[in-house]
Amino acid sequence: MLGVSALCLLAFLSVAGTAQKWDDVPKPVRDTILANGGKEGNEVDKEPKKIDGKAVYEAPVKAKDGTIHDLVITEDGKLVQTKTDDAADAALERADRAKKLLEGVKFSHPREITHPYLPLSSLKKDVLEGTEDKKKTRVERTPKPDIRKSFKIGEQTVEAFAVEDRAFENGKLAEVALDYFAQDDAGTVYYLGEEVDEYEDGKIISHDGSWMLGKDTQVPGVILPANLKVGVKFRSEDVSAEISEIDEVVSVAETVKTPAGEFKDCIKVKESLADGTTEYKYYAKGVGCVREVPHDGDEALISHEVRPAK
């Protein structure tokens, strides 16, 4: 369990401080900054919270390896914590993952989503129903081929394929999400962003969960890799600490019974979410997602419509 001081520390770290003039900073704080790599006139912020009743200051200093550390110091000169720039480190890690993920990848026909287990281009409409968080749920999944949106991936301009999910809870519209996908020449399906409208009593109340490649992250998500084998891991979302998901193929031989029929040899994907919960999705060959199992629910396919062959 966290002590009072630690709780206070966590609280103030989430709120921006107020810039201070060097001469206005208490001498014990200045001495601690100078003793830990800082310089005269160093940038210093006074934080809005206190630790054990003492005012708190934060100052960025350069470490010996060239990285920037933030010193958290109370007014009596006590060094409470040395923070690394986690956000910058995470951004560098994502940039490295993007480089490795997209090395040699080509998008000749990105809107043709023909993955055997996610053939979105031939889908007309899927409907899944079930429960989540003790609520009756319904998801209507409909491709929107007339919507066109382009993304920059490396040196390529990639036009995405849009799919709309309309989610209902106890019969009321709860969310509308417009998701953007692209398939590379090897058959991997990428997730390029989503525009989210959350509803309450028929009105939009937020856009939580929205993100776009090129704006919020440089790493496209992977919805399904071309190579589906047990143990294969991928990230369907790699945006931030709050929008992140690590997936793993845990089975390639599942039998799934749904109101829409029985599907054999399904792919089972384990999803580890940013909030620490785990979900599962089941994909049937030639159909797509036939079952979704959130940590507190279960949703299954009740109808599957395809577009007439051209």
C-alpha positions in Angstrom: 0.0 0.0 0.0 1.3 3.5 -0.8 2.0 5.8 2.1 0.7 9.3 2.4 3.9 10.9 0.9 3.8 8.5 -2.1 0.1 9.3 -2.7 0.8 13.0 -2.6 3.7 12.5 -5.0 1.6 10.6 -7.5 -1.0 13.3 -7.3 1.2 16.3 -8.0 3.1 14.6 -10.8 0.0 14.5 -12.9 -0.5 18.3 -12.8 1.7 20.9 -14.5 3.7 23.3 -12.3 4.4 27.0 -12.4 7.7 28.4 -13.7 9.9 30.1 -11.1 12.6 32.7 -11.4 15.9 31.2 -10.1 16.4 33.8 -7.4 12.9 33.2 -6.1 13.6 29.5 -5.5 14.4 28.6 -1.9 18.2 28.3 -1.4 18.0 24.6 -0.2 16.3 23.7 -3.4 18.9 25.6 -5.5 21.7 23.9 -3.6 20.2 20.5 -4.3 19.8 21.3 -8.0 23.4 22.4 -8.3 24.6 19.3 -6.4 22.8 17.1 -8.9 24.0 18.4 -12.3 22.0 21.6 -12.5 23.3 25.1 -13.3 22.8 28.6 -12.1 19.5 29.9 -13.6 18.2 26.4 -14.1 14.6 26.0 -15.1 12.5 25.3 -12.1 8.7 24.7 -11.6 6.8 25.0 -8.4 4.2 22.2 -8.2 0.6 22.8 -7.1 0.7 20.0 -4.5 2.7 19.5 -1.3 4.5 16.6 0.3 4.3 16.3 4.1 3.1 19.9 4.1 6.2 21.2 2.2 6.2 23.0 -1.1 7.6 20.9 -4.0 9.8 22.0 -6.9 10.8 20.2 -10.1 13.9 20.9 -12.2 15.1 19.3 -15.4 18.9 18.5 -15.4 21.1 16.7 -17.9 22.6 13.4 -16.7 26.1 12.2 -17.6 24.7 10.1 -20.5 23.1 13.1 -22.0 19.5 12.2 -21.1 17.2 14.7 -19.2 16.2 13.8 -15.7 13.6 15.7 -13.6 14.6 16.3 -9.9 11.6 16.4 -7.5 12.7 18.5 -4.5 10.9 19.7 -1.3 11.4 23.3 -0.1 13.9 22.1 2.6 16.2 20.7 -0.2 15.3 17.0 0.1 15.6 15.2 -3.2 12.4 13.1 -3.2 12.7 11.5 -6.7 14.6 11.6 -9.9 12.4 11.0 -12.9 13.4 10.0 -16.4 11.4 11.4 -19.3 9.1 8.4 -19.6 7.1 10.0 -22.4 10.1 10.7 -24.5 11.5 7.2 -23.9 8.2 5.6 -24.9 8.0 7.7 -28.1 11.5 6.6 -29.0 10.5 2.9 -28.4 7.5 3.3 -30.5 9.5 4.9 -33.3 11.9 1.9 -33.2 9.0 -0.5 -33.3 7.5 1.3 -36.3 10.8 1.1 -38.2 11.0 -2.7 -37.6 7.4 -3.3 -38.3 7.3 -1.4 -41.6 10.7 -2.5 -43.0 10.2 -3.6 -46.6 6.4 -3.4 -46.3 4.5 -2.4 -49.5 0.9 -1.3 -50.0 -0.1 -1.9 -53.6 -3.9 -2.3 -53.0 -4.4 -1.3 -49.3 -8.2 -1.1 -49.5 -8.5 -4.7 -50.6 -8.9 -6.3 -47.2 -8.9 -10.0 -48.2 -7.2 -11.6 -45.2 -8.7 -15.2 -45.0 -9.8 -14.5 -41.4 -10.8 -10.9 -41.9 -12.3 -10.4 -45.4 -13.7 -7.0 -44.8 -13.9 -6.1 -48.5 -16.6 -8.7 -49.1 -18.5 -7.9 -45.9 -21.9 -6.2 -46.0 -22.8 -6.4 -42.4 -22.1 -8.3 -39.2 -24.1 -8.2 -36.0 -22.9 -9.5 -32.7 -25.0 -9.6 -29.5 -24.4 -10.6 -25.9 -23.5 -9.0 -22.6 -20.8 -6.8 -21.1 -20.7 -5.3 -17.6 -24.1 -6.8 -16.9 -25.6 -4.9 -19.9 -27.2 -6.4 -23.0 -25.0 -5.4 -26.0 -25.3 -5.3 -29.7 -22.6 -4.4 -32.2 -23.5 -3.6 -35.9 -20.3 -3.7 -38.0 -20.7 -2.2 -41.5 -18.0 -1.4 -44.1 -18.1 2.2 -45.5 -16.3 1.9 -48.9 -17.4 5.4 -49.9 -15.4 6.9 -47.1 -11.8 7.5 -48.2 -8.9 8.7 -45.9 -5.2 8.6 -46.7 -2.3 8.1 -44.3 1.4 8.5 -44.7 3.3 5.3 -43.9 7.0 5.8 -44.5 7.4 7.1 -48.1 4.0 5.7 -49.1 0.6 7.3 -49.2 -1.9 4.7 -48.2 -5.6 4.9 -48.7 -7.5 3.2 -45.9 -10.7 1.1 -45.9 -13.3 2.3 -43.3 -15.5 0.2 -41.2 -18.2 1.5 -38.8 -19.1 -0.1 -35.5 -22.3 1.0 -33.8 -22.5 -0.3 -30.3 -25.7 -0.4 -28.2 -26.2 -1.0 -24.5 -29.6 -2.1 -23.2 -31.0 -1.0 -26.5 -29.5 2.5 -26.5 -26.8 3.8 -28.8 -23.6 4.0 -26.7 -20.8 4.4 -29.2 -20.1 4.9 -32.9 -16.5 4.1 -34.0 -15.2 4.6 -37.5 -12.1 2.4 -37.9 -9.5 2.6 -40.7 -7.6 -0.4 -42.0 -5.1 -1.2 -44.8 -3.7 -4.5 -46.0 -0.1 -4.8 -47.2 1.1 -7.0 -50.1 2.0 -9.8 -47.8 -1.5 -10.0 -46.4 -1.1 -8.3 -43.0 -4.0 -6.1 -42.0 -3.0 -2.8 -40.2 -5.1 -0.6 -38.0 -4.5 3.1 -38.9 -6.9 4.9 -36.4 -10.4 5.3 -35.2 -12.8 8.2 -34.8 -15.0 7.6 -31.7 -18.3 9.2 -30.7 -19.6 8.2 -27.3 -23.3 8.7 -26.6 -25.5 9.2 -23.6 -29.3 9.8 -24.0 -28.8 10.3 -27.8 -26.1 13.0 -27.4 -22.4 12.8 -28.0 -20.6 13.2 -24.7 -17.0 12.5 -25.6 -14.5 11.2 -28.2 -12.4 9.0 -25.8 -10.3 6.4 -27.5 -10.0 8.3 -30.8 -6.5 8.3 -32.4 -4.9 8.6 -35.8 -1.7 7.4 -37.3 0.6 10.3 -38.1 -1.1 12.5 -35.5 -1.2 10.5 -32.2 1.4 7.8 -33.1 3.8 6.8 -35.8 3.1 3.1 -35.4 0.2 1.5 -37.1 -1.6 -1.2 -35.2 -1.7 -4.8 -36.6 -5.2 -6.3 -36.4 -4.2 -9.7 -37.9 -0.8 -10.7 -39.2 -0.6 -12.6 -42.5 1.2 -15.5 -40.6 -1.1 -16.8 -38.0 0.6 -19.4 -35.8 0.3 -20.1 -32.1 2.7 -17.8 -30.2 2.7 -15.0 -32.7 2.5 -11.6 -30.9 1.5 -8.2 -32.3 0.1 -4.8 -31.2 -3.3 -3.8 -32.5 -2.9 -0.4 -30.9 0.4 1.3 -30.1 -0.5 4.9 -29.3 0.1 5.7 -25.7 0.1 4.3 -22.2 -3.7 4.6 -22.2 -4.3 3.4 -25.8 -2.2 0.2 -26.1 -3.0 -3.4 -26.7 -0.7 -6.4 -27.0 -2.2 -9.5 -28.8 -1.1 -13.1 -29.1 -2.4 -16.0 -31.2 -3.2 -18.7 -28.6 -5.0 -21.3 -30.7 -5.6 -22.0 -34.4 -8.1 -24.8 -33.9 -11.1 -23.5 -32.0 -14.7 -24.5 -32.6 -17.1 -21.7 -31.9 -20.9 -22.1 -31.7 -22.9 -18.9 -32.4 -26.5 -18.1 -33.3 -25.1 -17.5 -36.9 -23.7 -21.1 -37.0 -20.9 -23.3 -35.9 -17.4 -22.4 -37.1 -14.4 -24.8 -36.9 -10.7 -24.2 -36.9 -11.1 -20.6 -35.6 -8.2 -18.4 -34.6 -8.2 -17.4 -31.0 -6.4 -14.2 -30.1 -5.6 -13.1 -26.5 -5.7 -9.3 -26.1 -3.9 -7.7 -23.2 -5.3 -4.2 -22.7 -3.7 -1.1 -21.2 -6.0 -1.2 -18.1 -4.6 -4.6 -17.2 -7.6 -6.6 -18.3 -7.6 -9.5 -20.9 -10.1 -10.1 -23.7 -10.3 -12.8 -26.4 -11.5 -12.7 -30.0 -12.3 -15.6 -32.3 -11.9 -15.4 -36.1 -13.4 -17.8 -38.6 -12.0 -18.4 -42.0 -14.0 -16.7 -44.7 -16.1 -14.8 -42.2 -14.1 -12.7 -39.7 -14.7 -12.1 -36.0 -17.4 -14.5 -34.8 -17.0 -14.0 -31.0 -15.7 -11.4 -28.6 -15.1 -12.1 -25.0 -14.4 -9.1 -22.9 -13.3 -9.7 -19.3 -16.9 -9.2 -18.0 -19.0 -10.4 -20.9 -19.5 -12.5 -24.1 -20.7 -11.4 -27.5 -21.3 -13.7 -30.5 -22.2 -13.4 -34.1 -25.9 -13.5 -34.8 -25.9 -12.6 -38.5 -23.3 -12.3 -41.3 -24.1 -10.7 -44.7 -21.7 -10.5 -47.6 -21.7 -8.3 -50.7 -22.7 -9.9 -54.0 -19.7 -11.0 -56.0 -18.9 -8.7 -58.9 
